[in-house]
Structure formats: C-alpha cells, structure tokens
Amino acid sequence: MIQVLSQHIKDLIKSVKRKFSVKYNKVVTMQDISKQIDKAVAYFWDTKNKQLEASGDESNRGSVVGGKQLDGFIELLRDIALSTGIPQQYIITDNNYLPGYFRSSKDWDMLIISPKGKLVAAIELKSQVGSYGNNFNNRTEEAIGSAVDLWTAFREGQFPNQQAPWIGWLMVVGKDTSSQRPVRNYEPHFPVRAEFQGANYLERYRILCQKLILERHYTSAALLWTSEDKSYGNIAEDISLLHFINSFKSYLNGLIDDF
C-alpha cells in the first residue's frame, strides 16, 4: 500500500512538472505552426538580404557565410519540443557539439538531452539559394557524412545505455529558374542512375532526402522550397516540413516521462 502511494506521489509530481513546462508552449494548433513557418520563411529572406547588403557581395557568398538565416526554423522546432512538455533547459541551441567517430566532434544546430544525459534528438538545418552547381554536392556530402559519423559513434558506444536518438535533417532550397532547370549528367565511363536523368536541383534534393530516410541515415528529413517573394511549399509529402514536425513531436511524446 505504501509503495503504491509512493509511486502515485511520484507520478503526481512528474505530472505537475510537465504542466509547469508546458506553460511556455507557443505552438498548440496547426494554425500556430503555419504562422510560425510563415515567420521563419520571412526571417530567412530578410536576414539573407540584409547580409547581402552588408557584405556588398552580389555573388551570394555574403549571405551563405553569414549564417543565422534559419534561426526562425530553430525557434519553431524548439517551440514544438516545448509543446510536448520538454523543459527549456534540455533544448540546446548553442554549443551543440556531439562526439563523432571519424572526427572529434560536430556542431549540430539543435540538440535535446534528457536530465540523465541521454541524447534524445539532434537536428541539422541547411539552405541553398543560388550557386546550385557549386554547392549541391557539398550539401550531399555533409548530410551523409554527418549521419554516418554520428551513427558509427553510437554503434561504438559513444552514447551508452540508451536507445537510438531521433536524427533530423531540414533543407531549405530556393525555387527559381536555376533550381528548376534540368542538370547535365557526366557519364564518361558509366551511366548514372535512371532517377537522375533529366532531374533539376529541386528534384535532386528530393531524391537525396528520400534516400537519406530510406537508408536510415536520418529518422526524418524535410525539403522546403522557397522563392524571393517569400512563398514556399513542399516537394513531396513524405519529406514535407509538416511530416518532419509530426515525426519529431511523436518521438518526443513517447519519451516525455524521461523529463
């Protein structure tokens, strides 16, 4: 009887703590999420354009190296985590280094680490507007390399005594003439795979995201296109931003008792 009562008290305390953390929630409904995506996209373009103006570089390099354009999406994902009951102090958006296997460490964009020091989630965000030919392969190699490095470290016991974390990759790509033009394939010795024939850069990013999930490099990946007028949309339902958010939220809901 005493043990049952003791467990009931513990459950009650945990429930109160969870309610206390939820009061910081900013994202409740689909309408809230939609509004925050609008704000994140607008912030992306506003920040990008300000960085271009400040750098005086018309090549787009100024905005590429400036960073911070995706902070609106980080805020959205943080609010999603808060809405599940994860307390603020366990959502890390600064000094986000995780140990690797092939390299010492990597700085991710957002982490969630439980009170017991378990890695719950790690998210990487990337963007590309313009200079597609120069940067698409770089983005591809970064995405694959970061995932392989993390999962190999996990296999080798770098994150001991825990289940596999939720790993996400979110990509924002410009929708313009250059990204919608079919890309030439180079096949001097062997043919490329059929899905790359006639594919433009938006389609190549779709293929990348879907294969990152298929090969289990990431738990979820999202591809969002956006244009300079601040419009945006999804390329495919299975890699939509909403699908990404729902996967993230469902995983956190399943582990909320750890907080």
ROMARLO-155702 format. One record per residue: x negated, y negated, z negated of N, C-alpha, C in turn; residue in three letters. Coordinates in steps of 0.2 Angstrom, whole numbers, padded with zeros to 4 digits, always signed. Layout:
# residues N
XYZXYZXYZAla ...
//
This chain:
# residues 259
-0004+0006+0000+0000+0000+0000-0004-0006+0000Met -0010-0006-0004-0014-0012-0005-0018-0013+0002Ile -0020-0007+0005-0024-0008+0011-0019-0011+0017Gln -0013-0008+0017-0008-0011+0022-0007-0018+0021Val -0006-0021+0015-0005-0028+0013-0011-0032+0015Leu -0017-0029+0014-0023-0032+0015-0024-0033+0023Ser -0022-0028+0027-0023-0029+0034-0018-0034+0037Gln -0012-0034+0033-0006-0039+0035-0009-0046+0034His -0012-0047+0029-0015-0054+0027-0020-0056+0032Ile -0025-0051+0034-0030-0052+0039-0027-0054+0046Lys -0021-0050+0048-0018-0051+0054-0015-0058+0054Asp -0012-0060+0048-0009-0067+0047-0014-0072+0048Leu -0019-0071+0045-0025-0077+0045-0027-0077+0053Ile -0028-0072+0056-0030-0072+0063-0025-0075+0067Lys -0019-0074+0066-0013-0077+0070-0013-0085+0069Ser -0014-0087+0062-0015-0094+0061-0020-0097+0064Val -0026-0094+0064-0032-0097+0068-0031-0098+0075Lys -0027-0093+0078-0026-0093+0085-0021-0099+0087Arg -0016-0100+0083-0012-0105+0084-0015-0112+0083Lys -0020-0112+0078-0024-0118+0077-0028-0120+0084Phe -0031-0115+0087-0035-0116+0093-0031-0118+0099Ser -0025-0115+0099-0020-0116+0105-0018-0123+0105Val -0018-0127+0099-0015-0134+0099-0019-0138+0104Lys -0025-0136+0106-0030-0140+0110-0028-0139+0117Tyr -0023-0134+0119-0021-0132+0125-0019-0138+0130Asn -0022-0138+0136-0019-0143+0141-0016-0140+0146Lys -0017-0134+0148-0014-0130+0153-0009-0125+0151Val -0002-0126+0152+0003-0122+0150+0007-0119+0156Val +0009-0123+0160+0013-0121+0166+0009-0121+0173Thr +0012-0118+0178+0009-0118+0184+0009-0125+0187Met +0013-0130+0185+0013-0137+0187+0007-0140+0184Gln +0006-0139+0178+0000-0141+0175-0007-0139+0178Asp -0007-0133+0180-0013-0130+0184-0013-0134+0191Ile -0008-0134+0194-0008-0138+0201-0010-0145+0200Ser -0008-0148+0195-0010-0155+0194-0018-0156+0193Lys -0020-0151+0189-0027-0151+0187-0032-0149+0193Gln -0029-0145+0198-0033-0143+0204-0033-0150+0208Ile -0027-0153+0209-0027-0160+0212-0033-0164+0210Asp -0033-0165+0203-0038-0169+0200-0045-0167+0201Lys -0046-0160+0201-0053-0158+0202-0055-0159+0209Ala -0051-0158+0214-0052-0159+0221-0054-0167+0222Val -0050-0171+0219-0051-0178+0220-0057-0180+0217Ala -0059-0178+0211-0065-0179+0207-0071-0177+0211Tyr -0070-0171+0215-0076-0168+0219-0077-0173+0224Phe -0072-0176+0228-0074-0180+0233-0076-0187+0231Trp -0073-0190+0226-0075-0196+0223-0082-0196+0221Asp -0084-0191+0217-0091-0190+0215-0096-0189+0220Thr -0094-0185+0225-0098-0184+0231-0100-0190+0235Lys -0094-0194+0236-0095-0201+0240-0099-0206+0236Asn -0098-0206+0229-0102-0211+0225-0109-0209+0225Lys -0111-0203+0225-0118-0201+0225-0121-0202+0232Gln -0117-0201+0237-0120-0203+0244-0121-0210+0245Leu -0117-0214+0242-0118-0222+0242-0124-0224+0238Glu -0125-0221+0232-0130-0222+0228-0137-0220+0231Ala -0137-0215+0235-0143-0212+0237-0145-0216+0244Ser -0140-0219+0247-0141-0222+0254-0143-0217+0259Gly -0142-0210+0258-0144-0205+0262-0138-0202+0266Asp -0138-0203+0273-0132-0201+0277-0132-0194+0278Glu -0138-0190+0277-0139-0183+0279-0135-0179+0274Ser -0132-0181+0269-0128-0177+0264-0132-0174+0258Asn -0139-0175+0259-0143-0172+0254-0142-0176+0247Arg -0140-0182+0247-0139-0186+0241-0134-0183+0237Gly -0129-0181+0240-0123-0178+0236-0124-0170+0234Ser -0128-0167+0239-0130-0160+0237-0134-0159+0231Val -0139-0163+0230-0144-0163+0225-0141-0166+0219Val -0136-0171+0219-0133-0175+0214-0130-0170+0209Gly -0126-0165+0211-0123-0161+0206-0117-0165+0203Gly -0113-0161+0198-0108-0164+0195-0101-0164+0199Lys -0101-0163+0205-0095-0163+0209-0090-0159+0207Gln -0092-0153+0204-0087-0148+0202-0085-0148+0195Leu -0087-0153+0191-0085-0154+0184-0078-0153+0183Asp -0074-0156+0188-0066-0155+0187-0064-0148+0187Gly -0067-0144+0190-0065-0136+0190-0068-0133+0184Phe -0073-0135+0181-0076-0133+0175-0071-0135+0169Ile -0068-0141+0170-0063-0143+0165-0057-0139+0165Glu -0055-0137+0171-0049-0133+0172-0050-0126+0169Leu -0056-0123+0171-0057-0116+0168-0058-0117+0160Leu -0060-0122+0158-0061-0122+0150-0054-0123+0147Arg -0050-0127+0151-0043-0128+0148-0039-0121+0149Asp -0040-0117+0154-0037-0111+0154-0039-0106+0149Ile -0046-0106+0147-0048-0102+0141-0045-0105+0135Ala -0044-0111+0134-0041-0114+0128-0034-0112+0127Leu -0031-0112+0133-0024-0110+0133-0022-0103+0131Ser -0027-0098+0131-0027-0091+0129-0028-0091+0121Thr -0031-0096+0118-0032-0096+0111-0040-0095+0110Gly -0044-0096+0115-0051-0096+0114-0053-0103+0111Ile -0056-0103+0105-0058-0109+0102-0063-0113+0106Pro -0063-0119+0105-0068-0123+0109-0075-0121+0109Gln -0077-0120+0102-0084-0119+0101-0087-0112+0104Gln -0083-0108+0107-0085-0102+0110-0085-0103+0118Tyr -0083-0109+0120-0083-0110+0128-0089-0115+0129Ile -0094-0112+0132-0101-0115+0133-0101-0118+0140Ile -0102-0125+0141-0103-0128+0147-0110-0132+0147Thr -0114-0131+0143-0121-0134+0143-0126-0129+0140Asp -0132-0129+0143-0137-0124+0141-0135-0117+0141Asn -0132-0116+0147-0129-0109+0149-0134-0104+0151Asn -0139-0103+0148-0144-0098+0151-0143-0091+0148Tyr -0143-0086+0153-0142-0079+0151-0148-0076+0154Leu -0151-0071+0150-0157-0067+0152-0155-0063+0158Pro -0160-0062+0163-0160-0058+0169-0164-0052+0168Gly -0165-0048+0174-0169-0043+0174-0175-0044+0179Tyr -0173-0047+0185-0178-0049+0190-0182-0055+0188Phe -0178-0059+0184-0181-0066+0182-0180-0067+0175Arg -0183-0072+0172-0182-0073+0164-0175-0074+0163Ser -0172-0079+0166-0165-0081+0164-0162-0085+0170Ser -0156-0086+0169-0152-0090+0174-0147-0095+0171Lys -0147-0101+0173-0142-0106+0170-0135-0105+0174Asp -0130-0102+0171-0124-0102+0173-0120-0108+0172Trp -0114-0109+0175-0110-0115+0174-0106-0115+0168Asp -0103-0109+0166-0099-0109+0161-0099-0102+0158Met -0100-0101+0151-0100-0095+0148-0095-0095+0142Leu -0092-0089+0140-0088-0088+0134-0092-0083+0130Ile -0094-0084+0124-0097-0079+0120-0093-0079+0113Ile -0092-0073+0112-0087-0071+0106-0091-0073+0099Ser -0087-0074+0094-0090-0075+0087-0096-0070+0085Pro -0095-0064+0088-0100-0059+0086-0106-0059+0091Lys -0106-0064+0096-0112-0064+0100-0111-0060+0106Gly -0105-0058+0108-0104-0054+0114-0103-0058+0120Lys -0106-0057+0126-0104-0061+0132-0098-0058+0135Leu -0093-0063+0135-0086-0062+0137-0085-0063+0144Val -0088-0069+0146-0087-0071+0153-0093-0076+0155Ala -0094-0076+0162-0099-0080+0165-0097-0082+0172Ala -0097-0089+0173-0094-0091+0179-0099-0096+0183Ile -0100-0095+0189-0104-0099+0193-0100-0103+0199Glu -0101-0109+0199-0097-0113+0204-0102-0116+0209Leu -0100-0116+0216-0104-0119+0221-0100-0122+0226Lys -0103-0127+0230-0099-0130+0235-0104-0131+0241Ser -0101-0132+0247-0104-0134+0253-0100-0138+0258Gln -0102-0144+0259-0098-0148+0264-0104-0151+0269Val -0104-0148+0275-0109-0150+0280-0115-0146+0279Gly -0119-0147+0284-0126-0143+0284-0125-0135+0283Ser -0119-0133+0286-0117-0126+0285-0123-0121+0288Tyr -0126-0123+0294-0131-0118+0296-0137-0118+0292Gly -0139-0123+0288-0145-0123+0284-0143-0120+0277Asn -0137-0120+0275-0136-0118+0268-0131-0112+0267Asn -0128-0109+0272-0124-0103+0271-0128-0097+0268Phe -0133-0096+0272-0137-0090+0270-0140-0091+0262Asn -0142-0097+0261-0144-0099+0254-0139-0097+0249Asn -0133-0099+0250-0127-0098+0246-0126-0091+0245Arg -0126-0087+0250-0125-0080+0250-0130-0076+0246Thr -0137-0078+0247-0142-0075+0244-0142-0077+0236Glu -0140-0083+0234-0139-0085+0227-0133-0081+0224Glu -0128-0080+0227-0122-0077+0224-0124-0069+0223Ala -0127-0066+0228-0128-0059+0227-0134-0058+0222Ile -0139-0062+0223-0145-0062+0218-0143-0063+0211Gly -0139-0068+0210-0137-0069+0203-0133-0063+0200Ser -0129-0060+0204-0124-0055+0201-0129-0049+0200Ala -0133-0047+0205-0137-0041+0204-0142-0042+0198Val -0144-0047+0197-0149-0049+0192-0145-0048+0185Asp -0139-0051+0184-0135-0050+0178-0133-0043+0177Leu -0130-0040+0182-0128-0033+0180-0134-0028+0179Trp -0139-0029+0182-0145-0025+0181-0148-0026+0173Thr -0148-0032+0171-0149-0034+0164-0144-0030+0160Ala -0138-0031+0161-0133-0027+0157-0134-0020+0157Phe -0135-0017+0163-0137-0010+0163-0143-0008+0158Arg -0148-0012+0158-0154-0011+0154-0153-0013+0147Glu -0147-0015+0145-0146-0016+0138-0148-0023+0135Gly -0148-0028+0140-0149-0034+0138-0143-0037+0134Gln -0137-0035+0135-0131-0037+0131-0129-0031+0128Phe -0132-0028+0122-0130-0022+0120-0123-0022+0116Pro -0121-0015+0116-0115-0014+0112-0109-0018+0114Asn -0107-0019+0120-0102-0022+0122-0099-0020+0129Gln -0093-0021+0130-0090-0019+0137-0092-0024+0142Gln -0091-0022+0148-0093-0027+0154-0090-0033+0154Ala -0094-0039+0154-0090-0045+0154-0087-0047+0161Pro -0083-0052+0161-0079-0055+0167-0084-0060+0170Trp -0086-0058+0176-0090-0062+0180-0087-0065+0186Ile -0087-0072+0187-0083-0075+0192-0088-0080+0196Gly -0086-0081+0203-0089-0085+0207-0084-0089+0211Trp -0085-0096+0211-0080-0100+0214-0083-0104+0219Leu -0081-0104+0225-0084-0108+0231-0079-0113+0234Met -0082-0119+0234-0078-0125+0237-0081-0126+0244Val -0078-0126+0249-0081-0127+0256-0077-0132+0260Val -0080-0137+0263-0077-0142+0267-0074-0139+0274Gly -0068-0141+0275-0064-0139+0281-0065-0145+0286Lys -0069-0144+0291-0070-0149+0296-0072-0146+0303Asp -0073-0150+0308-0075-0147+0314-0081-0142+0314Thr -0086-0143+0310-0092-0139+0310-0090-0132+0306Ser -0086-0133+0301-0085-0126+0297-0080-0122+0301Ser -0076-0125+0306-0071-0121+0310-0073-0119+0317Gln -0080-0120+0318-0082-0118+0325-0086-0111+0324Arg -0084-0107+0329-0087-0100+0329-0095-0101+0329Pro -0098-0096+0325-0105-0097+0324-0109-0091+0328Val -0114-0093+0331-0118-0089+0335-0121-0083+0331Arg -0121-0077+0333-0125-0072+0330-0131-0071+0334Asn -0136-0069+0330-0143-0067+0333-0144-0059+0332Tyr -0144-0056+0338-0144-0049+0339-0150-0047+0344Glu -0156-0049+0342-0161-0047+0347-0163-0039+0347Pro -0161-0036+0342-0163-0029+0341-0157-0024+0339His -0153-0027+0335-0147-0023+0333-0141-0027+0333Phe -0135-0024+0334-0129-0028+0334-0127-0030+0326Pro -0124-0036+0325-0121-0037+0319-0114-0033+0318Val -0112-0033+0312-0106-0030+0311-0100-0034+0314Arg -0095-0030+0316-0089-0032+0320-0086-0038+0317Ala -0085-0038+0310-0081-0044+0307-0085-0051+0308Glu -0091-0051+0310-0095-0057+0310-0094-0060+0318Phe -0092-0056+0322-0091-0058+0329-0086-0064+0329Gln -0088-0069+0332-0083-0075+0333-0081-0078+0326Gly -0084-0076+0321-0082-0079+0314-0085-0086+0313Ala -0081-0091+0311-0084-0098+0309-0086-0097+0302Asn -0088-0103+0299-0091-0103+0292-0086-0102+0287Tyr -0080-0104+0288-0075-0103+0283-0073-0096+0283Leu -0073-0092+0289-0072-0085+0289-0077-0081+0286Glu -0083-0084+0287-0089-0080+0284-0089-0081+0277Arg -0087-0086+0274-0087-0087+0267-0081-0082+0264Tyr -0076-0082+0268-0070-0077+0266-0073-0070+0266Arg -0077-0068+0271-0080-0061+0271-0084-0060+0265Ile -0088-0065+0264-0093-0065+0258-0089-0064+0251Leu -0084-0068+0250-0080-0067+0244-0077-0061+0243Cys -0074-0058+0248-0070-0052+0248-0075-0046+0247Gln -0081-0047+0250-0086-0041+0249-0089-0042+0242Lys -0090-0048+0239-0093-0048+0233-0088-0045+0227Leu -0082-0045+0229-0077-0041+0224-0077-0034+0226Ile -0077-0032+0232-0077-0025+0234-0082-0021+0232Leu -0088-0024+0232-0094-0021+0230-0096-0022+0222Glu -0091-0025+0219-0091-0026+0211-0097-0030+0209Arg -0099-0035+0213-0104-0039+0211-0101-0044+0206His -0094-0046+0208-0091-0051+0203-0084-0048+0202Tyr -0081-0049+0196-0075-0047+0194-0070-0051+0198Thr -0071-0057+0200-0066-0061+0204-0070-0066+0208Ser -0068-0068+0214-0071-0073+0217-0066-0078+0221Ala -0067-0084+0221-0062-0088+0224-0065-0093+0229Ala -0061-0094+0235-0064-0098+0240-0058-0104+0241Leu -0060-0110+0240-0056-0115+0241-0058-0120+0247Leu -0054-0121+0252-0056-0126+0257-0054-0133+0255Trp -0057-0138+0257-0055-0145+0256-0058-0150+0261Thr -0054-0155+0263-0056-0160+0268-0056-0167+0264Ser -0059-0171+0268-0061-0178+0265-0055-0182+0263Glu -0049-0180+0266-0043-0183+0264-0040-0181+0257Asp -0044-0176+0254-0043-0173+0248-0038-0168+0248Lys -0036-0166+0254-0031-0160+0255-0036-0153+0253Ser -0032-0148+0252-0036-0142+0250-0031-0136+0251Tyr -0034-0130+0251-0030-0124+0252-0034-0118+0251Gly -0031-0112+0252-0034-0106+0251-0035-0102+0258Asn -0040-0098+0259-0041-0095+0265-0038-0088+0265Ile -0037-0085+0259-0034-0078+0259-0031-0077+0251Ala -0026-0074+0251-0023-0073+0244-0027-0070+0239Glu -0030-0065+0241-0034-0061+0236-0040-0064+0234Asp -0042-0070+0237-0048-0074+0234-0045-0081+0233Ile -0039-0082+0232-0036-0089+0231-0039-0091+0224Ser -0038-0098+0223-0040-0100+0216-0035-0098+0211Leu -0029-0097+0213-0024-0095+0208-0025-0088+0206Leu -0027-0084+0211-0028-0077+0209-0034-0076+0204His -0039-0080+0206-0045-0081+0201-0043-0083+0194Phe -0039-0088+0194-0037-0090+0187-0033-0085+0183Ile -0029-0082+0187-0024-0077+0184-0029-0071+0181Asn -0034-0069+0185-0038-0063+0183-0042-0065+0177Ser -0045-0072+0177-0049-0074+0171-0044-0075+0165Phe -0038-0077+0166-0034-0078+0160-0032-0071+0157Lys -0030-0066+0161-0028-0060+0159-0033-0056+0155Ser -0040-0057+0158-0045-0054+0154-0046-0057+0147Tyr -0046-0064+0147-0046-0067+0140-0041-0065+0135Leu -0035-0064+0138-0029-0062+0134-0030-0056+0131Asn -0033-0051+0135-0035-0044+0132-0040-0044+0127Gly -0044-0049+0126-0049-0049+0121-0048-0055+0116Leu -0042-0058+0115-0041-0063+0111-0042-0061+0103Ile -0041-0055+0102-0042-0053+0095-0049-0053+0093Asp -0054-0054+0097-0061-0054+0096-0063-0061+0093Asp -0058-0066+0094-0059-0073+0092-0055-0074+0086Phe 
//
